[in-house]
Amino acid sequence: MTSNADLIARRNRTIGPYSPLFYAEPLQFVSAKGVWFTEANGDRYLDGYNNVPHVGHANDRVVRALSEQAALLNVHTRYLNERVVDYSERLLSTFRPGLDRVFFGNSGSEANELALRIARQLTGSTGVIVSDYSYHGTTITLAQMTTGLKTREPLGAHVRTLRIPDLDSDPRPEAEVLAEALASLDASIASLQEGGFGVSASLFDPLFSTEGMPRVPAGLVAGIVDRVRAAGGMVIADEVQSGFGRTGSHMWGHDYAGMEPDLVTMGKPMGNGHPMSAVVTSEDVLDRFGSRNEFFNTFAGNPVSAAVGEAVLLEMEAEALMPRAQELGGQALARFRELASQHGDFVRTAKGTGLFLGLDFAVDGVPAPHLAKQVVEAMKARRVLISRIGRDESVLKVRPPLAFGAAELPILLDALEASLAEVRV
């Protein structure tokens, strides 16, 4: 077995030292199955974090579909292939009427880039509104509107940001918090218009995941949609984290949040680790863009990817993963709330829905990221993997594969309870 120190040294000489690694002492995994990792030394770790292997690591149905199709045919979409159309129909059947056309891609970044390109062309504007702590991808366009990660590119002159309020940390009346947020949005729209950029689109994750899963005021999402549309812009829902049944109650985060988007983007969980993404939109939008652009992507929508994507949807249905997420998520959230109450001196509240949960750490109202980090490392020591999110990295991020089951839930909850008991404020 290559030691971690040797592997890190080799990694730094090739990939470089700037690609981040989780944990104070990184982990070296050699295999995974279901919701369990195996580390190089043989230790097993429960995956309470990764949404990429959505239906479980090395899922049998997905692996079989990939290998069988790869052994038969893999070609781009300039040739007819029924499997690609079958998958397109199955995917689109999960959306509300009107979202009935799909462009395929290879990554969430690529999907968001295409959605923004479409919005620019169809609106004739370039201005974009995002949250002031968010991440949507790695392209030049997206780097210019990244506010939740370190980037060398400054915020684009055509970009305005919106602070997403959190009623869990803001003691003011809900109506006052909502009014302030919408007034800020109005000012951003006016600024884009005065600057000659106009409004091409808003781009938000419907669960505001990177932002720390804030409890937003009722009417905020609808207010964003209404104002962006009134300004001539299009609404883009980034479903990379909140889609594919993650909430338990809805297949798509925008339906959970009450958002009616013009464009929906998705990536990571779509292919269970196989590189896939998509932009879903309406017939009208596809016709207006497609008739003026010969859009083609060599690898997107190939039969192997279609087989993988279809297998993910079939596995979700066969194993009732969305209802399971709702049931287990409800049980977990109830326990999270009990733990938050027990540790009220440093846990402000429990957050989340379905299998996307967290605890917000704060001491005397001040975010406490150092305590959240302690818990993440203590969980790792108990061989359960979670992470942190939010502007201050003070919110635990518990977002396991949807294959997470009733047998694993007590393991995670018991590890969390024990880890919280070790915290010293």
Contacts in CASP RR format, 6 or more apart in sequence:
PFRMAT RR
TARGET T0000
AUTHOR 0000-0000-0000
METHOD contacts of the structure
MODEL  1
MTSNADLIARRNRTIGPYSPLFYAEPLQFVSAKGVWFTEANGDRYLDGYN
NVPHVGHANDRVVRALSEQAALLNVHTRYLNERVVDYSERLLSTFRPGLD
RVFFGNSGSEANELALRIARQLTGSTGVIVSDYSYHGTTITLAQMTTGLK
TREPLGAHVRTLRIPDLDSDPRPEAEVLAEALASLDASIASLQEGGFGVS
ASLFDPLFSTEGMPRVPAGLVAGIVDRVRAAGGMVIADEVQSGFGRTGSH
MWGHDYAGMEPDLVTMGKPMGNGHPMSAVVTSEDVLDRFGSRNEFFNTFA
GNPVSAAVGEAVLLEMEAEALMPRAQELGGQALARFRELASQHGDFVRTA
KGTGLFLGLDFAVDGVPAPHLAKQVVEAMKARRVLISRIGRDESVLKVRP
PLAFGAAELPILLDALEASLAEVRV
1 40 0 8 1.000
1 41 0 8 1.000
2 10 0 8 1.000
2 28 0 8 1.000
2 40 0 8 1.000
4 25 0 8 1.000
4 26 0 8 1.000
4 28 0 8 1.000
7 28 0 8 1.000
8 21 0 8 1.000
8 26 0 8 1.000
11 19 0 8 1.000
22 385 0 8 1.000
22 387 0 8 1.000
23 376 0 8 1.000
23 377 0 8 1.000
23 380 0 8 1.000
24 377 0 8 1.000
27 37 0 8 1.000
27 39 0 8 1.000
27 45 0 8 1.000
27 380 0 8 1.000
28 39 0 8 1.000
28 40 0 8 1.000
29 37 0 8 1.000
29 38 0 8 1.000
29 39 0 8 1.000
29 40 0 8 1.000
29 45 0 8 1.000
30 38 0 8 1.000
30 39 0 8 1.000
30 40 0 8 1.000
30 42 0 8 1.000
31 37 0 8 1.000
31 38 0 8 1.000
31 58 0 8 1.000
32 38 0 8 1.000
32 47 0 8 1.000
32 53 0 8 1.000
32 57 0 8 1.000
32 58 0 8 1.000
33 56 0 8 1.000
33 57 0 8 1.000
33 58 0 8 1.000
34 47 0 8 1.000
34 53 0 8 1.000
34 56 0 8 1.000
34 57 0 8 1.000
34 58 0 8 1.000
34 59 0 8 1.000
34 401 0 8 1.000
34 403 0 8 1.000
35 46 0 8 1.000
35 47 0 8 1.000
35 48 0 8 1.000
35 56 0 8 1.000
35 57 0 8 1.000
35 400 0 8 1.000
35 401 0 8 1.000
35 403 0 8 1.000
35 404 0 8 1.000
35 405 0 8 1.000
35 408 0 8 1.000
36 44 0 8 1.000
36 45 0 8 1.000
36 46 0 8 1.000
36 47 0 8 1.000
36 57 0 8 1.000
37 44 0 8 1.000
37 45 0 8 1.000
37 46 0 8 1.000
37 47 0 8 1.000
37 57 0 8 1.000
37 385 0 8 1.000
38 44 0 8 1.000
38 45 0 8 1.000
39 45 0 8 1.000
43 383 0 8 1.000
44 383 0 8 1.000
45 380 0 8 1.000
45 383 0 8 1.000
45 384 0 8 1.000
45 385 0 8 1.000
46 383 0 8 1.000
46 384 0 8 1.000
46 385 0 8 1.000
46 400 0 8 1.000
46 408 0 8 1.000
46 411 0 8 1.000
46 412 0 8 1.000
46 415 0 8 1.000
47 53 0 8 1.000
47 57 0 8 1.000
47 385 0 8 1.000
47 400 0 8 1.000
47 401 0 8 1.000
48 384 0 8 1.000
48 385 0 8 1.000
48 386 0 8 1.000
48 398 0 8 1.000
48 399 0 8 1.000
48 400 0 8 1.000
48 401 0 8 1.000
48 404 0 8 1.000
48 412 0 8 1.000
49 385 0 8 1.000
49 386 0 8 1.000
49 387 0 8 1.000
49 397 0 8 1.000
49 398 0 8 1.000
49 399 0 8 1.000
49 400 0 8 1.000
50 385 0 8 1.000
50 399 0 8 1.000
50 400 0 8 1.000
50 401 0 8 1.000
51 241 0 8 1.000
51 246 0 8 1.000
51 268 0 8 1.000
51 269 0 8 1.000
51 399 0 8 1.000
51 401 0 8 1.000
52 268 0 8 1.000
52 269 0 8 1.000
52 272 0 8 1.000
52 273 0 8 1.000
53 59 0 8 1.000
53 272 0 8 1.000
53 273 0 8 1.000
53 401 0 8 1.000
53 403 0 8 1.000
54 244 0 8 1.000
54 268 0 8 1.000
54 269 0 8 1.000
54 270 0 8 1.000
54 271 0 8 1.000
54 272 0 8 1.000
54 312 0 8 1.000
54 316 0 8 1.000
54 401 0 8 1.000
54 402 0 8 1.000
54 403 0 8 1.000
55 61 0 8 1.000
55 62 0 8 1.000
55 272 0 8 1.000
55 312 0 8 1.000
55 315 0 8 1.000
55 316 0 8 1.000
55 319 0 8 1.000
55 321 0 8 1.000
55 401 0 8 1.000
55 402 0 8 1.000
55 403 0 8 1.000
56 272 0 8 1.000
56 401 0 8 1.000
56 402 0 8 1.000
56 403 0 8 1.000
57 401 0 8 1.000
59 272 0 8 1.000
59 311 0 8 1.000
59 315 0 8 1.000
59 403 0 8 1.000
61 311 0 8 1.000
61 314 0 8 1.000
61 315 0 8 1.000
61 318 0 8 1.000
62 271 0 8 1.000
62 272 0 8 1.000
62 274 0 8 1.000
62 308 0 8 1.000
62 309 0 8 1.000
62 311 0 8 1.000
62 312 0 8 1.000
62 315 0 8 1.000
64 311 0 8 1.000
65 307 0 8 1.000
65 308 0 8 1.000
65 309 0 8 1.000
65 310 0 8 1.000
65 311 0 8 1.000
66 274 0 8 1.000
66 304 0 8 1.000
66 307 0 8 1.000
66 308 0 8 1.000
66 311 0 8 1.000
68 307 0 8 1.000
69 83 0 8 1.000
69 303 0 8 1.000
69 304 0 8 1.000
69 306 0 8 1.000
69 307 0 8 1.000
69 308 0 8 1.000
70 304 0 8 1.000
72 303 0 8 1.000
73 81 0 8 1.000
73 303 0 8 1.000
74 302 0 8 1.000
74 303 0 8 1.000
74 304 0 8 1.000
75 81 0 8 1.000
75 302 0 8 1.000
75 303 0 8 1.000
76 296 0 8 1.000
76 297 0 8 1.000
76 298 0 8 1.000
76 299 0 8 1.000
76 301 0 8 1.000
76 302 0 8 1.000
77 84 0 8 1.000
77 104 0 8 1.000
77 296 0 8 1.000
77 297 0 8 1.000
77 300 0 8 1.000
77 301 0 8 1.000
77 302 0 8 1.000
78 296 0 8 1.000
81 303 0 8 1.000
81 306 0 8 1.000
83 303 0 8 1.000
83 306 0 8 1.000
83 307 0 8 1.000
83 310 0 8 1.000
84 301 0 8 1.000
84 302 0 8 1.000
84 303 0 8 1.000
84 306 0 8 1.000
86 306 0 8 1.000
86 310 0 8 1.000
87 306 0 8 1.000
87 307 0 8 1.000
87 309 0 8 1.000
87 310 0 8 1.000
88 102 0 8 1.000
88 306 0 8 1.000
90 310 0 8 1.000
90 313 0 8 1.000
91 102 0 8 1.000
91 278 0 8 1.000
91 280 0 8 1.000
91 309 0 8 1.000
91 313 0 8 1.000
92 99 0 8 1.000
92 100 0 8 1.000
92 101 0 8 1.000
92 102 0 8 1.000
92 280 0 8 1.000
94 251 0 8 1.000
94 252 0 8 1.000
94 313 0 8 1.000
95 252 0 8 1.000
95 264 0 8 1.000
95 280 0 8 1.000
96 255 0 8 1.000
98 282 0 8 1.000
98 283 0 8 1.000
99 261 0 8 1.000
99 264 0 8 1.000
99 280 0 8 1.000
99 281 0 8 1.000
99 282 0 8 1.000
100 282 0 8 1.000
100 283 0 8 1.000
101 280 0 8 1.000
101 281 0 8 1.000
101 282 0 8 1.000
101 283 0 8 1.000
101 285 0 8 1.000
101 286 0 8 1.000
102 278 0 8 1.000
102 279 0 8 1.000
102 280 0 8 1.000
102 281 0 8 1.000
103 111 0 8 1.000
103 114 0 8 1.000
103 278 0 8 1.000
103 279 0 8 1.000
103 281 0 8 1.000
103 286 0 8 1.000
103 295 0 8 1.000
103 300 0 8 1.000
104 276 0 8 1.000
104 277 0 8 1.000
104 278 0 8 1.000
104 297 0 8 1.000
104 300 0 8 1.000
104 301 0 8 1.000
104 305 0 8 1.000
105 111 0 8 1.000
105 114 0 8 1.000
105 276 0 8 1.000
105 277 0 8 1.000
105 278 0 8 1.000
105 279 0 8 1.000
105 297 0 8 1.000
105 299 0 8 1.000
105 300 0 8 1.000
105 301 0 8 1.000
106 275 0 8 1.000
106 276 0 8 1.000
106 277 0 8 1.000
106 297 0 8 1.000
106 299 0 8 1.000
106 300 0 8 1.000
107 267 0 8 1.000
107 275 0 8 1.000
107 277 0 8 1.000
108 136 0 8 1.000
108 137 0 8 1.000
108 240 0 8 1.000
108 265 0 8 1.000
108 266 0 8 1.000
108 267 0 8 1.000
108 268 0 8 1.000
108 277 0 8 1.000
109 136 0 8 1.000
109 137 0 8 1.000
109 138 0 8 1.000
109 139 0 8 1.000
109 142 0 8 1.000
110 139 0 8 1.000
110 277 0 8 1.000
110 297 0 8 1.000
110 300 0 8 1.000
111 240 0 8 1.000
111 265 0 8 1.000
111 266 0 8 1.000
111 267 0 8 1.000
111 277 0 8 1.000
111 278 0 8 1.000
111 279 0 8 1.000
112 136 0 8 1.000
112 137 0 8 1.000
112 139 0 8 1.000
112 142 0 8 1.000
112 203 0 8 1.000
112 236 0 8 1.000
112 238 0 8 1.000
112 265 0 8 1.000
113 139 0 8 1.000
113 141 0 8 1.000
113 142 0 8 1.000
114 265 0 8 1.000
114 279 0 8 1.000
114 295 0 8 1.000
115 201 0 8 1.000
115 203 0 8 1.000
115 236 0 8 1.000
115 263 0 8 1.000
115 265 0 8 1.000
115 279 0 8 1.000
116 128 0 8 1.000
116 141 0 8 1.000
116 142 0 8 1.000
116 200 0 8 1.000
116 201 0 8 1.000
116 203 0 8 1.000
116 236 0 8 1.000
118 234 0 8 1.000
118 263 0 8 1.000
118 279 0 8 1.000
118 281 0 8 1.000
118 285 0 8 1.000
118 289 0 8 1.000
119 200 0 8 1.000
119 201 0 8 1.000
119 233 0 8 1.000
119 234 0 8 1.000
119 236 0 8 1.000
119 262 0 8 1.000
119 263 0 8 1.000
120 126 0 8 1.000
120 200 0 8 1.000
120 201 0 8 1.000
121 288 0 8 1.000
121 289 0 8 1.000
121 292 0 8 1.000
121 293 0 8 1.000
122 234 0 8 1.000
122 285 0 8 1.000
122 288 0 8 1.000
122 289 0 8 1.000
123 198 0 8 1.000
123 199 0 8 1.000
123 200 0 8 1.000
123 201 0 8 1.000
123 232 0 8 1.000
123 233 0 8 1.000
123 234 0 8 1.000
124 200 0 8 1.000
125 192 0 8 1.000
125 197 0 8 1.000
125 198 0 8 1.000
125 199 0 8 1.000
125 200 0 8 1.000
125 232 0 8 1.000
125 233 0 8 1.000
126 158 0 8 1.000
126 197 0 8 1.000
126 198 0 8 1.000
126 200 0 8 1.000
127 158 0 8 1.000
127 159 0 8 1.000
127 160 0 8 1.000
127 192 0 8 1.000
127 197 0 8 1.000
127 198 0 8 1.000
127 199 0 8 1.000
127 200 0 8 1.000
127 201 0 8 1.000
128 145 0 8 1.000
128 158 0 8 1.000
128 159 0 8 1.000
128 160 0 8 1.000
128 199 0 8 1.000
128 200 0 8 1.000
128 201 0 8 1.000
128 202 0 8 1.000
128 203 0 8 1.000
129 159 0 8 1.000
129 160 0 8 1.000
129 161 0 8 1.000
129 162 0 8 1.000
129 185 0 8 1.000
129 188 0 8 1.000
129 189 0 8 1.000
129 192 0 8 1.000
129 199 0 8 1.000
129 201 0 8 1.000
129 202 0 8 1.000
129 203 0 8 1.000
129 224 0 8 1.000
129 228 0 8 1.000
130 136 0 8 1.000
130 145 0 8 1.000
130 147 0 8 1.000
130 159 0 8 1.000
130 161 0 8 1.000
130 162 0 8 1.000
130 202 0 8 1.000
130 203 0 8 1.000
130 204 0 8 1.000
131 147 0 8 1.000
131 161 0 8 1.000
131 162 0 8 1.000
131 163 0 8 1.000
131 164 0 8 1.000
131 204 0 8 1.000
131 208 0 8 1.000
131 210 0 8 1.000
131 211 0 8 1.000
132 147 0 8 1.000
132 161 0 8 1.000
132 162 0 8 1.000
132 163 0 8 1.000
132 164 0 8 1.000
133 147 0 8 1.000
133 148 0 8 1.000
133 164 0 8 1.000
133 210 0 8 1.000
133 211 0 8 1.000
133 390 0 8 1.000
133 391 0 8 1.000
134 145 0 8 1.000
134 146 0 8 1.000
134 147 0 8 1.000
134 148 0 8 1.000
134 203 0 8 1.000
134 204 0 8 1.000
134 205 0 8 1.000
134 208 0 8 1.000
134 210 0 8 1.000
134 211 0 8 1.000
135 146 0 8 1.000
135 147 0 8 1.000
135 148 0 8 1.000
135 149 0 8 1.000
135 210 0 8 1.000
136 142 0 8 1.000
136 145 0 8 1.000
136 146 0 8 1.000
136 203 0 8 1.000
136 205 0 8 1.000
136 238 0 8 1.000
137 143 0 8 1.000
137 146 0 8 1.000
140 153 0 8 1.000
143 151 0 8 1.000
143 153 0 8 1.000
144 153 0 8 1.000
144 154 0 8 1.000
144 155 0 8 1.000
144 156 0 8 1.000
144 159 0 8 1.000
145 155 0 8 1.000
145 156 0 8 1.000
145 159 0 8 1.000
145 203 0 8 1.000
146 153 0 8 1.000
147 155 0 8 1.000
147 161 0 8 1.000
148 210 0 8 1.000
148 391 0 8 1.000
155 161 0 8 1.000
157 197 0 8 1.000
158 192 0 8 1.000
158 197 0 8 1.000
160 188 0 8 1.000
160 189 0 8 1.000
160 191 0 8 1.000
160 192 0 8 1.000
161 188 0 8 1.000
162 181 0 8 1.000
162 184 0 8 1.000
162 185 0 8 1.000
162 188 0 8 1.000
162 224 0 8 1.000
163 181 0 8 1.000
163 184 0 8 1.000
164 181 0 8 1.000
164 208 0 8 1.000
164 211 0 8 1.000
164 214 0 8 1.000
164 216 0 8 1.000
164 220 0 8 1.000
165 177 0 8 1.000
165 178 0 8 1.000
165 180 0 8 1.000
165 181 0 8 1.000
165 214 0 8 1.000
165 216 0 8 1.000
165 217 0 8 1.000
165 220 0 8 1.000
166 212 0 8 1.000
166 214 0 8 1.000
166 215 0 8 1.000
166 216 0 8 1.000
167 174 0 8 1.000
167 177 0 8 1.000
167 214 0 8 1.000
167 215 0 8 1.000
167 216 0 8 1.000
167 217 0 8 1.000
168 214 0 8 1.000
168 215 0 8 1.000
168 348 0 8 1.000
168 349 0 8 1.000
168 351 0 8 1.000
168 360 0 8 1.000
169 214 0 8 1.000
169 348 0 8 1.000
169 360 0 8 1.000
169 362 0 8 1.000
169 365 0 8 1.000
170 177 0 8 1.000
174 217 0 8 1.000
174 218 0 8 1.000
175 217 0 8 1.000
177 217 0 8 1.000
178 217 0 8 1.000
178 218 0 8 1.000
178 219 0 8 1.000
178 220 0 8 1.000
181 217 0 8 1.000
181 220 0 8 1.000
182 220 0 8 1.000
182 223 0 8 1.000
182 227 0 8 1.000
185 223 0 8 1.000
185 224 0 8 1.000
185 227 0 8 1.000
186 227 0 8 1.000
189 199 0 8 1.000
189 227 0 8 1.000
189 228 0 8 1.000
189 231 0 8 1.000
192 198 0 8 1.000
192 199 0 8 1.000
192 231 0 8 1.000
193 199 0 8 1.000
193 231 0 8 1.000
198 231 0 8 1.000
198 232 0 8 1.000
199 228 0 8 1.000
199 231 0 8 1.000
199 232 0 8 1.000
199 233 0 8 1.000
200 233 0 8 1.000
200 234 0 8 1.000
201 228 0 8 1.000
201 233 0 8 1.000
201 234 0 8 1.000
201 235 0 8 1.000
201 236 0 8 1.000
201 263 0 8 1.000
202 224 0 8 1.000
202 225 0 8 1.000
202 228 0 8 1.000
202 233 0 8 1.000
202 234 0 8 1.000
202 235 0 8 1.000
202 236 0 8 1.000
203 236 0 8 1.000
203 238 0 8 1.000
204 224 0 8 1.000
204 236 0 8 1.000
204 237 0 8 1.000
204 238 0 8 1.000
204 259 0 8 1.000
205 211 0 8 1.000
205 237 0 8 1.000
205 238 0 8 1.000
205 239 0 8 1.000
205 240 0 8 1.000
205 241 0 8 1.000
205 242 0 8 1.000
206 221 0 8 1.000
206 237 0 8 1.000
206 238 0 8 1.000
206 239 0 8 1.000
206 242 0 8 1.000
206 252 0 8 1.000
206 253 0 8 1.000
206 254 0 8 1.000
206 256 0 8 1.000
206 257 0 8 1.000
206 258 0 8 1.000
206 259 0 8 1.000
207 213 0 8 1.000
207 241 0 8 1.000
207 242 0 8 1.000
207 246 0 8 1.000
207 247 0 8 1.000
207 253 0 8 1.000
207 256 0 8 1.000
207 257 0 8 1.000
207 352 0 8 1.000
207 353 0 8 1.000
207 356 0 8 1.000
208 214 0 8 1.000
208 216 0 8 1.000
209 241 0 8 1.000
209 242 0 8 1.000
209 356 0 8 1.000
209 389 0 8 1.000
210 241 0 8 1.000
210 389 0 8 1.000
210 390 0 8 1.000
211 389 0 8 1.000
211 390 0 8 1.000
211 391 0 8 1.000
212 351 0 8 1.000
212 360 0 8 1.000
212 389 0 8 1.000
212 390 0 8 1.000
212 391 0 8 1.000
212 395 0 8 1.000
212 397 0 8 1.000
213 351 0 8 1.000
213 352 0 8 1.000
213 356 0 8 1.000
213 358 0 8 1.000
213 389 0 8 1.000
213 395 0 8 1.000
215 349 0 8 1.000
215 351 0 8 1.000
221 257 0 8 1.000
221 258 0 8 1.000
221 259 0 8 1.000
222 258 0 8 1.000
222 259 0 8 1.000
224 235 0 8 1.000
224 259 0 8 1.000
225 235 0 8 1.000
225 259 0 8 1.000
225 260 0 8 1.000
225 261 0 8 1.000
228 234 0 8 1.000
228 235 0 8 1.000
229 235 0 8 1.000
234 262 0 8 1.000
234 263 0 8 1.000
235 259 0 8 1.000
235 260 0 8 1.000
235 261 0 8 1.000
235 262 0 8 1.000
235 263 0 8 1.000
236 261 0 8 1.000
236 262 0 8 1.000
236 263 0 8 1.000
236 264 0 8 1.000
236 265 0 8 1.000
237 252 0 8 1.000
237 253 0 8 1.000
237 254 0 8 1.000
237 259 0 8 1.000
237 261 0 8 1.000
237 263 0 8 1.000
237 264 0 8 1.000
237 265 0 8 1.000
238 265 0 8 1.000
239 252 0 8 1.000
239 253 0 8 1.000
239 254 0 8 1.000
239 264 0 8 1.000
239 265 0 8 1.000
239 266 0 8 1.000
239 267 0 8 1.000
240 265 0 8 1.000
240 266 0 8 1.000
240 267 0 8 1.000
240 268 0 8 1.000
240 269 0 8 1.000
241 268 0 8 1.000
241 356 0 8 1.000
241 399 0 8 1.000
242 252 0 8 1.000
242 253 0 8 1.000
242 254 0 8 1.000
242 256 0 8 1.000
242 356 0 8 1.000
243 251 0 8 1.000
243 252 0 8 1.000
243 253 0 8 1.000
243 266 0 8 1.000
243 269 0 8 1.000
244 251 0 8 1.000
244 252 0 8 1.000
244 266 0 8 1.000
244 269 0 8 1.000
244 270 0 8 1.000
244 312 0 8 1.000
244 316 0 8 1.000
244 402 0 8 1.000
245 251 0 8 1.000
245 252 0 8 1.000
245 253 0 8 1.000
245 316 0 8 1.000
245 321 0 8 1.000
245 322 0 8 1.000
245 325 0 8 1.000
245 402 0 8 1.000
246 253 0 8 1.000
246 269 0 8 1.000
246 325 0 8 1.000
246 354 0 8 1.000
246 355 0 8 1.000
246 356 0 8 1.000
246 399 0 8 1.000
246 402 0 8 1.000
247 253 0 8 1.000
247 256 0 8 1.000
247 325 0 8 1.000
247 326 0 8 1.000
247 353 0 8 1.000
247 354 0 8 1.000
247 356 0 8 1.000
248 322 0 8 1.000
248 323 0 8 1.000
248 325 0 8 1.000
248 326 0 8 1.000
248 329 0 8 1.000
248 353 0 8 1.000
248 354 0 8 1.000
248 355 0 8 1.000
249 256 0 8 1.000
249 326 0 8 1.000
249 353 0 8 1.000
249 354 0 8 1.000
250 256 0 8 1.000
251 322 0 8 1.000
252 264 0 8 1.000
253 259 0 8 1.000
254 260 0 8 1.000
254 261 0 8 1.000
254 264 0 8 1.000
256 353 0 8 1.000
262 281 0 8 1.000
262 282 0 8 1.000
262 285 0 8 1.000
263 279 0 8 1.000
263 280 0 8 1.000
263 281 0 8 1.000
263 285 0 8 1.000
264 279 0 8 1.000
264 280 0 8 1.000
264 281 0 8 1.000
265 277 0 8 1.000
265 278 0 8 1.000
265 279 0 8 1.000
265 280 0 8 1.000
266 277 0 8 1.000
266 278 0 8 1.000
266 280 0 8 1.000
267 276 0 8 1.000
267 277 0 8 1.000
267 278 0 8 1.000
269 312 0 8 1.000
269 402 0 8 1.000
270 276 0 8 1.000
270 277 0 8 1.000
270 278 0 8 1.000
270 309 0 8 1.000
270 312 0 8 1.000
271 305 0 8 1.000
271 308 0 8 1.000
271 309 0 8 1.000
271 312 0 8 1.000
272 308 0 8 1.000
272 309 0 8 1.000
272 311 0 8 1.000
272 312 0 8 1.000
274 304 0 8 1.000
274 305 0 8 1.000
274 308 0 8 1.000
274 309 0 8 1.000
275 299 0 8 1.000
275 305 0 8 1.000
276 300 0 8 1.000
276 301 0 8 1.000
276 305 0 8 1.000
276 308 0 8 1.000
276 309 0 8 1.000
277 300 0 8 1.000
289 295 0 8 1.000
299 305 0 8 1.000
315 321 0 8 1.000
316 322 0 8 1.000
316 402 0 8 1.000
319 403 0 8 1.000
321 402 0 8 1.000
321 403 0 8 1.000
322 402 0 8 1.000
324 402 0 8 1.000
324 405 0 8 1.000
325 354 0 8 1.000
325 355 0 8 1.000
325 402 0 8 1.000
325 404 0 8 1.000
326 354 0 8 1.000
328 354 0 8 1.000
328 355 0 8 1.000
328 404 0 8 1.000
328 405 0 8 1.000
328 406 0 8 1.000
328 409 0 8 1.000
329 353 0 8 1.000
329 354 0 8 1.000
329 355 0 8 1.000
329 357 0 8 1.000
330 354 0 8 1.000
331 409 0 8 1.000
332 354 0 8 1.000
332 355 0 8 1.000
332 357 0 8 1.000
332 398 0 8 1.000
332 409 0 8 1.000
332 412 0 8 1.000
332 413 0 8 1.000
333 350 0 8 1.000
333 352 0 8 1.000
333 353 0 8 1.000
333 354 0 8 1.000
333 357 0 8 1.000
335 413 0 8 1.000
336 350 0 8 1.000
336 351 0 8 1.000
336 357 0 8 1.000
336 358 0 8 1.000
336 359 0 8 1.000
336 416 0 8 1.000
337 350 0 8 1.000
339 347 0 8 1.000
339 350 0 8 1.000
339 359 0 8 1.000
339 416 0 8 1.000
339 417 0 8 1.000
339 420 0 8 1.000
340 347 0 8 1.000
340 348 0 8 1.000
340 349 0 8 1.000
340 350 0 8 1.000
340 359 0 8 1.000
342 420 0 8 1.000
343 420 0 8 1.000
343 423 0 8 1.000
345 363 0 8 1.000
345 425 0 8 1.000
346 361 0 8 1.000
346 362 0 8 1.000
346 363 0 8 1.000
346 368 0 8 1.000
346 371 0 8 1.000
346 423 0 8 1.000
346 425 0 8 1.000
347 359 0 8 1.000
347 360 0 8 1.000
347 361 0 8 1.000
347 362 0 8 1.000
347 420 0 8 1.000
348 360 0 8 1.000
348 361 0 8 1.000
348 362 0 8 1.000
348 365 0 8 1.000
349 359 0 8 1.000
349 360 0 8 1.000
350 357 0 8 1.000
350 358 0 8 1.000
350 359 0 8 1.000
350 360 0 8 1.000
351 357 0 8 1.000
351 358 0 8 1.000
351 359 0 8 1.000
351 360 0 8 1.000
351 395 0 8 1.000
352 358 0 8 1.000
355 398 0 8 1.000
355 399 0 8 1.000
355 400 0 8 1.000
355 402 0 8 1.000
355 404 0 8 1.000
356 398 0 8 1.000
356 399 0 8 1.000
357 396 0 8 1.000
357 398 0 8 1.000
357 399 0 8 1.000
358 395 0 8 1.000
358 396 0 8 1.000
358 397 0 8 1.000
358 398 0 8 1.000
359 372 0 8 1.000
359 375 0 8 1.000
359 395 0 8 1.000
359 396 0 8 1.000
360 394 0 8 1.000
360 395 0 8 1.000
361 367 0 8 1.000
361 368 0 8 1.000
361 369 0 8 1.000
361 371 0 8 1.000
361 372 0 8 1.000
361 375 0 8 1.000
361 394 0 8 1.000
361 395 0 8 1.000
361 396 0 8 1.000
362 368 0 8 1.000
362 394 0 8 1.000
363 371 0 8 1.000
363 425 0 8 1.000
367 391 0 8 1.000
367 392 0 8 1.000
367 394 0 8 1.000
368 394 0 8 1.000
368 425 0 8 1.000
369 388 0 8 1.000
369 392 0 8 1.000
369 393 0 8 1.000
369 394 0 8 1.000
371 394 0 8 1.000
371 423 0 8 1.000
371 425 0 8 1.000
372 388 0 8 1.000
372 393 0 8 1.000
372 394 0 8 1.000
372 395 0 8 1.000
372 396 0 8 1.000
373 388 0 8 1.000
373 393 0 8 1.000
374 419 0 8 1.000
374 422 0 8 1.000
374 423 0 8 1.000
375 396 0 8 1.000
375 416 0 8 1.000
375 419 0 8 1.000
375 420 0 8 1.000
375 423 0 8 1.000
376 386 0 8 1.000
376 387 0 8 1.000
376 388 0 8 1.000
376 396 0 8 1.000
378 418 0 8 1.000
378 419 0 8 1.000
378 422 0 8 1.000
379 385 0 8 1.000
379 386 0 8 1.000
379 415 0 8 1.000
379 416 0 8 1.000
379 419 0 8 1.000
382 415 0 8 1.000
382 418 0 8 1.000
382 419 0 8 1.000
383 415 0 8 1.000
384 411 0 8 1.000
384 412 0 8 1.000
384 415 0 8 1.000
384 416 0 8 1.000
386 396 0 8 1.000
386 397 0 8 1.000
386 398 0 8 1.000
387 396 0 8 1.000
387 397 0 8 1.000
388 394 0 8 1.000
388 395 0 8 1.000
388 396 0 8 1.000
388 397 0 8 1.000
389 395 0 8 1.000
389 397 0 8 1.000
398 412 0 8 1.000
400 408 0 8 1.000
400 412 0 8 1.000
END
